[in-house]
Amino acid sequence: MTFDSYIRSVIAPNISKTTALPAYSGPDILASLSYTEELRVKRSAWGRFAKELKIGDARIEEIVEAPMPRGYRATSRRRLIVHRGIPTLAHGEGSVLDAAQAALLEPSSHAAIYEVVERLARPGKSPVLLNHVMIRGSYDEHVVIFDVKEVDADVVRTLRKWTQTISKAAPSVKHAWIYHDPAATNFFIEQERPPHGYVGKKLVGSAAWIQTVNDIAYQVGVFSFSQINLAMVPQLIDAVKRARGPAGGTLYDLYSGYGLYGAAFAKEYERIVAIDADEVTIDNARYNIKRAGGTVQATPAMLSSKTIDRLLEAEHKIESSTETPIRRTIIIDPARGGMAPGVRGGIAELAPERIVELFNEPDEINRTVREWAAAGYACDIVIPLDLYPGTAAIEVVLGFKKRQAIRSRAHVKTSR
């Protein structure tokens, strides 16, 4: 059974008789419950699901609860549809009911911004062929992204006027951009990485916002991946810290994004190696890690077997110049869809002391644990977090230790 199916199988016996779920099974199915009831459902489902995990004697923890279970989504999206003959902003999947549920999980400031956009998009107001509107940023600094089918001078001119109106109604809107999407896809930045090399059209503001986590100010690109539950990022960092074990040596922040973990642990390691596919995002990671006090090597690259081979060669050169073996820790936070085949085996050749991998799809855990076992690593800690309150999803952090001696190409010294 999937984790989602466990959630649905325990809903009825774990909800008080006075509370009824809506006749609806969208992504935010638990949003109408009290958080006490929702957490009871999730913890019961996790207990059943965890019994099916094939992870030996690893310590499995209870779900870490969300500090702000409602109104937490730093990113939200609406799709423009025609509902009963009137242009209406629905949920990203196109449902008006979904939007009502989603609004429970978003800051009230988002609703106020969408109300203005919806009014501007009424018949006769503009020629804009709007696909989606997305709001991103922190809780007090917002980016509005207009996803449009066509871009020309009239569209740009109209959206600039819209932005002026929106900013007057919501002063927290500091940045606005156009995203050209002629195919009208369901693209959502929080679920997938944006197309490599895409350059949007700026209407106002800058190409990044600033968000502060644990006293570290991060610069985040408007089209870069970022955690949707900004309020819970400190708990996420703490879970990764517990799973990674003692600090020191070199930290590899793979799928680094804007450098969340690299900057959070910058002063605890001699060197941070950050890798991410998007050039703008990796530039932000480099900036954030340096600003946090770290020594960083940041590389724009898709994580593949070839990338790992190049990394192994570079590490061999570094280690050949010293008599002291390099201590290595690896943090892996892949995009939805996981890692390419063969990458885990290549990573294992670096012989890290600890590996931490994050999952937003718990159903992938057993398969991944088998792959790491084949590469010589055993899971010893599992930390689930309620990173997506109101939904049937959770984030899970797994820590791995060496299961057996591993011969690493990075450790092999030539006789030259």
N, C-alpha and C positions, 0 to 999 in steps of 0.2 A: 504493500500500500504506500501511496505517496503521503508526504506530510499534510498536504491539503486535504486528502481523504480522511486522515486521522482527525483533523480539525472538524470536518463536517460530521464525522461519526460520533463525536463527543459533545456536539453543540447542545442537543436536546437535554441530556441529563445534567448538564452543568449550568444551565440558565434558570434563574428563578422563574416561578410560574407567572409572575406578574410582568415579565419581560418577553416580548415577542420579536423575533427577527422579522424584517420586512419580507414580503413575498418577492424575493429578489436574490440573485446569487452572483452579483458582480464582484469585482476585485476588492471592494471595501465592505465585505459582507459583515464584519464585526463592528463597524463604525457606530452603529446605533446602540450598542451595548454600553453599560458602564464599564470603566476600565477594570474594575474588580472582577466583574463577570468575564470579561474578555481574557484577562490573565489566567483565570481559573480554567477556561477552555484550553488555552494554549499550553499551559503547564501539564494538564491532563493528557493532551494530544502528544506533547513532547515525551512524556513518560512512556507512553505506548510505542511511539516511534523509536525512541532510543534503545528499547529492548531488541529491536531488529537490526541495530547497527553492529556490524562485524568488526569491532575495533579492540578485541582482546580485553586487557585489564585497564584500559584508559579510564581516567577519572572523568565522569560525565557530570557536568554541573547543571543546576536549575536555571531556567531562563532568567536573564537579567532584565528587570522591568524598565520601562521607558520613564524618564523623569517628566516628560511632557507628552502624554499619550494622545492628546488632541491638539489641533492647531499647530502641528510640528513641521509640516512639509515646506521646506525651503524652496522646493521646485513644484510647480503645478502647471497644468496645461488644459486648454479648452479647444474644442473643435467647433468651427462655425457650421451650423446646419440650418436648414429651413424647417421649423417646427410649427405646424398649423399655419403655414403661410408666412411666418415671421422669422427673419434671421435670428438665430439663438445660439448662444455659446453652450455647448454640451460638453460632457466629459470627453477626454481624448479618444475614447473608443466610439463616440457618437451617441451616447445615451444621456438624455436629460435627467433621468433618475440617478444614473451613475454620478452626474455632476453634483446632485443634491447630497449624495453620500460622501463624495470626495470633499465637499466644502466643510464637512465636520472635521476633517483632518488637516485643513489648511488654515493659515493665519487669516484673521478677519480682514487684514489689509488686502489680501488677494481678491476677496469677494468684491471689495470696493473698486478695485482696479478693473475687474472683469465687467462690473456693472457699467462703468464708463465706456469701455470698449464695445460692449453690446449695444449701447445707445448710439455710438458713433457708426456702427455697422448697419443701422436700420436702412430700409429702402430709401433711395434718393440721396443718401448722405455722401457716398463716395463710390468710385469705380474700382476699389480694391478687391481683388479676387483672393480672399483670405482663407487659408487652410486652418491654421491653428494660431493661438496666442499662448505664449509660455511666459511664466514669471519665474525668475531665478534670483539668487543672491542670498543675503543673510536675512535676519528678521527685521532689520532696520535700514537696509540698503538693497533696493530692488532693481533688477534688469527686466525689461519687457522685450520679448522677441516676437516679431510678427513673421509668421511662416506664410509665404505668399506663393501663388502659382506663377505670377508674372511680375517682372520688375521693369518699370520705365520711369520717365521723369514725373508723370502724373501720380504714379503710385508713391514714389519717394516724397513728393510734395505733400500728398494727402497724409501720409503716415507721420511726417514731421508735424503737421497740424494736430493730428491725433495725439502725438506725444506731448505737445504743449498743453493740450486739454487735460490729459491724464496726469501730468506732473503737477498741474495746479490743484487737481482734486486729491492727488496722493503725492506729497512732496518726497516720500521715500523712494520714488522712482527717479534714480540718478542716471540710468543708462537705458538706451533703446536701440535695437538692432533689427535689420531685416534678414530673414533667412529665405533664400530662393529655393523653392521646392515645387517644380512644375508637375511632378508626379503625384503630389498630394499624399505622401506616404504617412504611415503611422509612426514615423521616427520619433523617438523620445530619448533625449540625452541621458536621462538617468538609467535607461535600460541598455543602451548601446553607445559605443563611442561614435562621435561625429565623423563624417567622411574625412579622410586624411587630406590635409592641405586646404580645407574649405575656408574661404574668406567671406565673411558676411559684410553687409553694408551698414555702417554706423549712422544712426540718426542723431544721437546725442550721447554725451558721456565718454566713457573710455572702454577699453577692451577687456577690463577685468574689474571685479569687485574685491573688497577686503572683508574677510571674516576672521574673527578671533576665537581661538580654541586654546584653553589652558594658557592664556597670556601670550600665545604666539599668533601674530598677525599673518594670515595667509593671503596671498594674491591669487585669485582664481579667475581663469579666463571665462568669458561669457558663453563659449561653446564647449568648455571642458567638462568632463565628468566631475560631479561632486556628490557628496553624501546627501540624500534627500532629507534625512532626519538630523539636522545640524545640532539640535538640542542634545542628542545622545552621542555625539562624536567623542566626548571625553570618556564615556563608558566603553566605547569601541576601542579607543586607544589603550585604555587600561587592560581590556581583555587581550589585546595583541601583546602588550607588555608582559602579562602573566604567561602567555603561551610561548613567548620567545625565549624565556629564561634569562640568565645573566647577560649583561651587555659586555661590550669590548670587542676589539678587532674591526672587521668590516661588515657593514649591514648592506644587503642587497634589497632594494625596494623595487620589486618587479611589478609592472603595471602600476607605476608610481602615481599616475595622475598628477595633481599639482604638488605632490610631495608631502602628503599628510603625515605618514609615518616617518619618513626621512627627516622632516623638520621636527617632529615631536621628540625623536630620539637623537637629534643631531649631535648633542654634546656628550652622548654616551658611547660613541664609536669613534675610532680613529679616522674612518673613511666611510662615506655613504655612496653606493653605486645605485643610481636611479635610472630605470629604463621605462619608456612609454612610447607608444606609436606616434602620438601627435606632437609635432614640433612646438607649437605654441604652448601646449600643456607642459612639455618637458622644460621649456624655458622658464615657466612659472615655478616648476619644481626646483630647478637650479637656484633661482632667486630666493625661494622660500627657505631652502635648506641652508644656504649660505647666510641668510639673514638671521636664522636661528642659531648660528654659530658652528655649523658643520663644514667639513671638508667634503666636497661632492664631485663626483664624476657623473654627469647626466647625459644620457644618450637617447636620441630619438630613433626608435627601431621597433618593428613588430617582433614580439617574442617568438622565435622559431628555433629550430635545431641549428640553423646557420648562425643566428645571433648568439646562441649559447656557445657554439664552437669558437667564435671570435672572442667571447668573454673568457673562455678557458685559456686561450692563447695569451690574452692580455694578463690574466692572473698568473700564468706560468712565468712570464717575464718579470712580474713584480716579485714573486716568491723566489725566483732564482737569484735575486739580488740580496736576499736576507737569509740568515741561518735560522731564524725563528719562524715556525709555521704560522700561517695566518689563520686566526679564528674567524669563522664565517657564520653569519646568521642570515636567513633568507625569509622575507615576507612577500607573499604572493596574494594579490587581490585582483583576480582577473575580471574582465567584463563578463556580462551574461553570455553563456555559451562555453565558458571555461577556456582551457589551454589547448594549444595545438598538439597533435600526437607526437610523442617522442621528447617533448620539452622536459617533462619531469625527470626522465632518465638522464638527460644532459645536465640538468641542475644538480642532480645527485653526484655527478662527477666532480663538482666543486668541493665535495665532502664537507658540507656545512655541519656545524654542531647542532643547530636547531633549524627547523623549517616551520613557518606558520603559513597556513592557507585559509582564506576566507571563502565562505559559501553563502550565496543568497538563494541557492536551491539545495536544501538539505538532501534531496533525493540523489544527488551526485556523490554523497559522502562515501558510501560503500565502494563504489567503483574507484574513486580517487585513493582511498586507503589501500586498496589492492595494488594500484600502480606504485604508490610509494613503498609498499612492502617489497615489491619486486625490485625496487631500486635500493633497498637496504634500510628503509626507515619505518618506524612503528609509531602510531599515534599514541600519545600518553595523556592528552587533555582535550576536552571538548567543552566549549563555552558558547551556549546559545544566547542571543540577545534579541529582545523584541524591538528591532530596528524599524519595523513597519507596523506600528499599532493600527488597529482598525481593519487590517487585512489578515489573510490566512498565511502570511509569509513571516519568516524570521531570518536572521543572519546567524551563521554559526562559524566560530573560530576554532580551528584545530591546530594543535601543536604536535610536531613530530621530532623524534630523537633517532640517532643512529641505532640501527638494529644489529649491525655487524660491521666489521672493518670494510672500508670502501677504498679502492685504489682510485685516486683522482689524477687526471691528466694535469691539473693545476699543481699537483704536488710532485710530479715527476721532473727531476732535474737532469738536464742533458750533460754529457761529458765534455761538451765544447768549452 
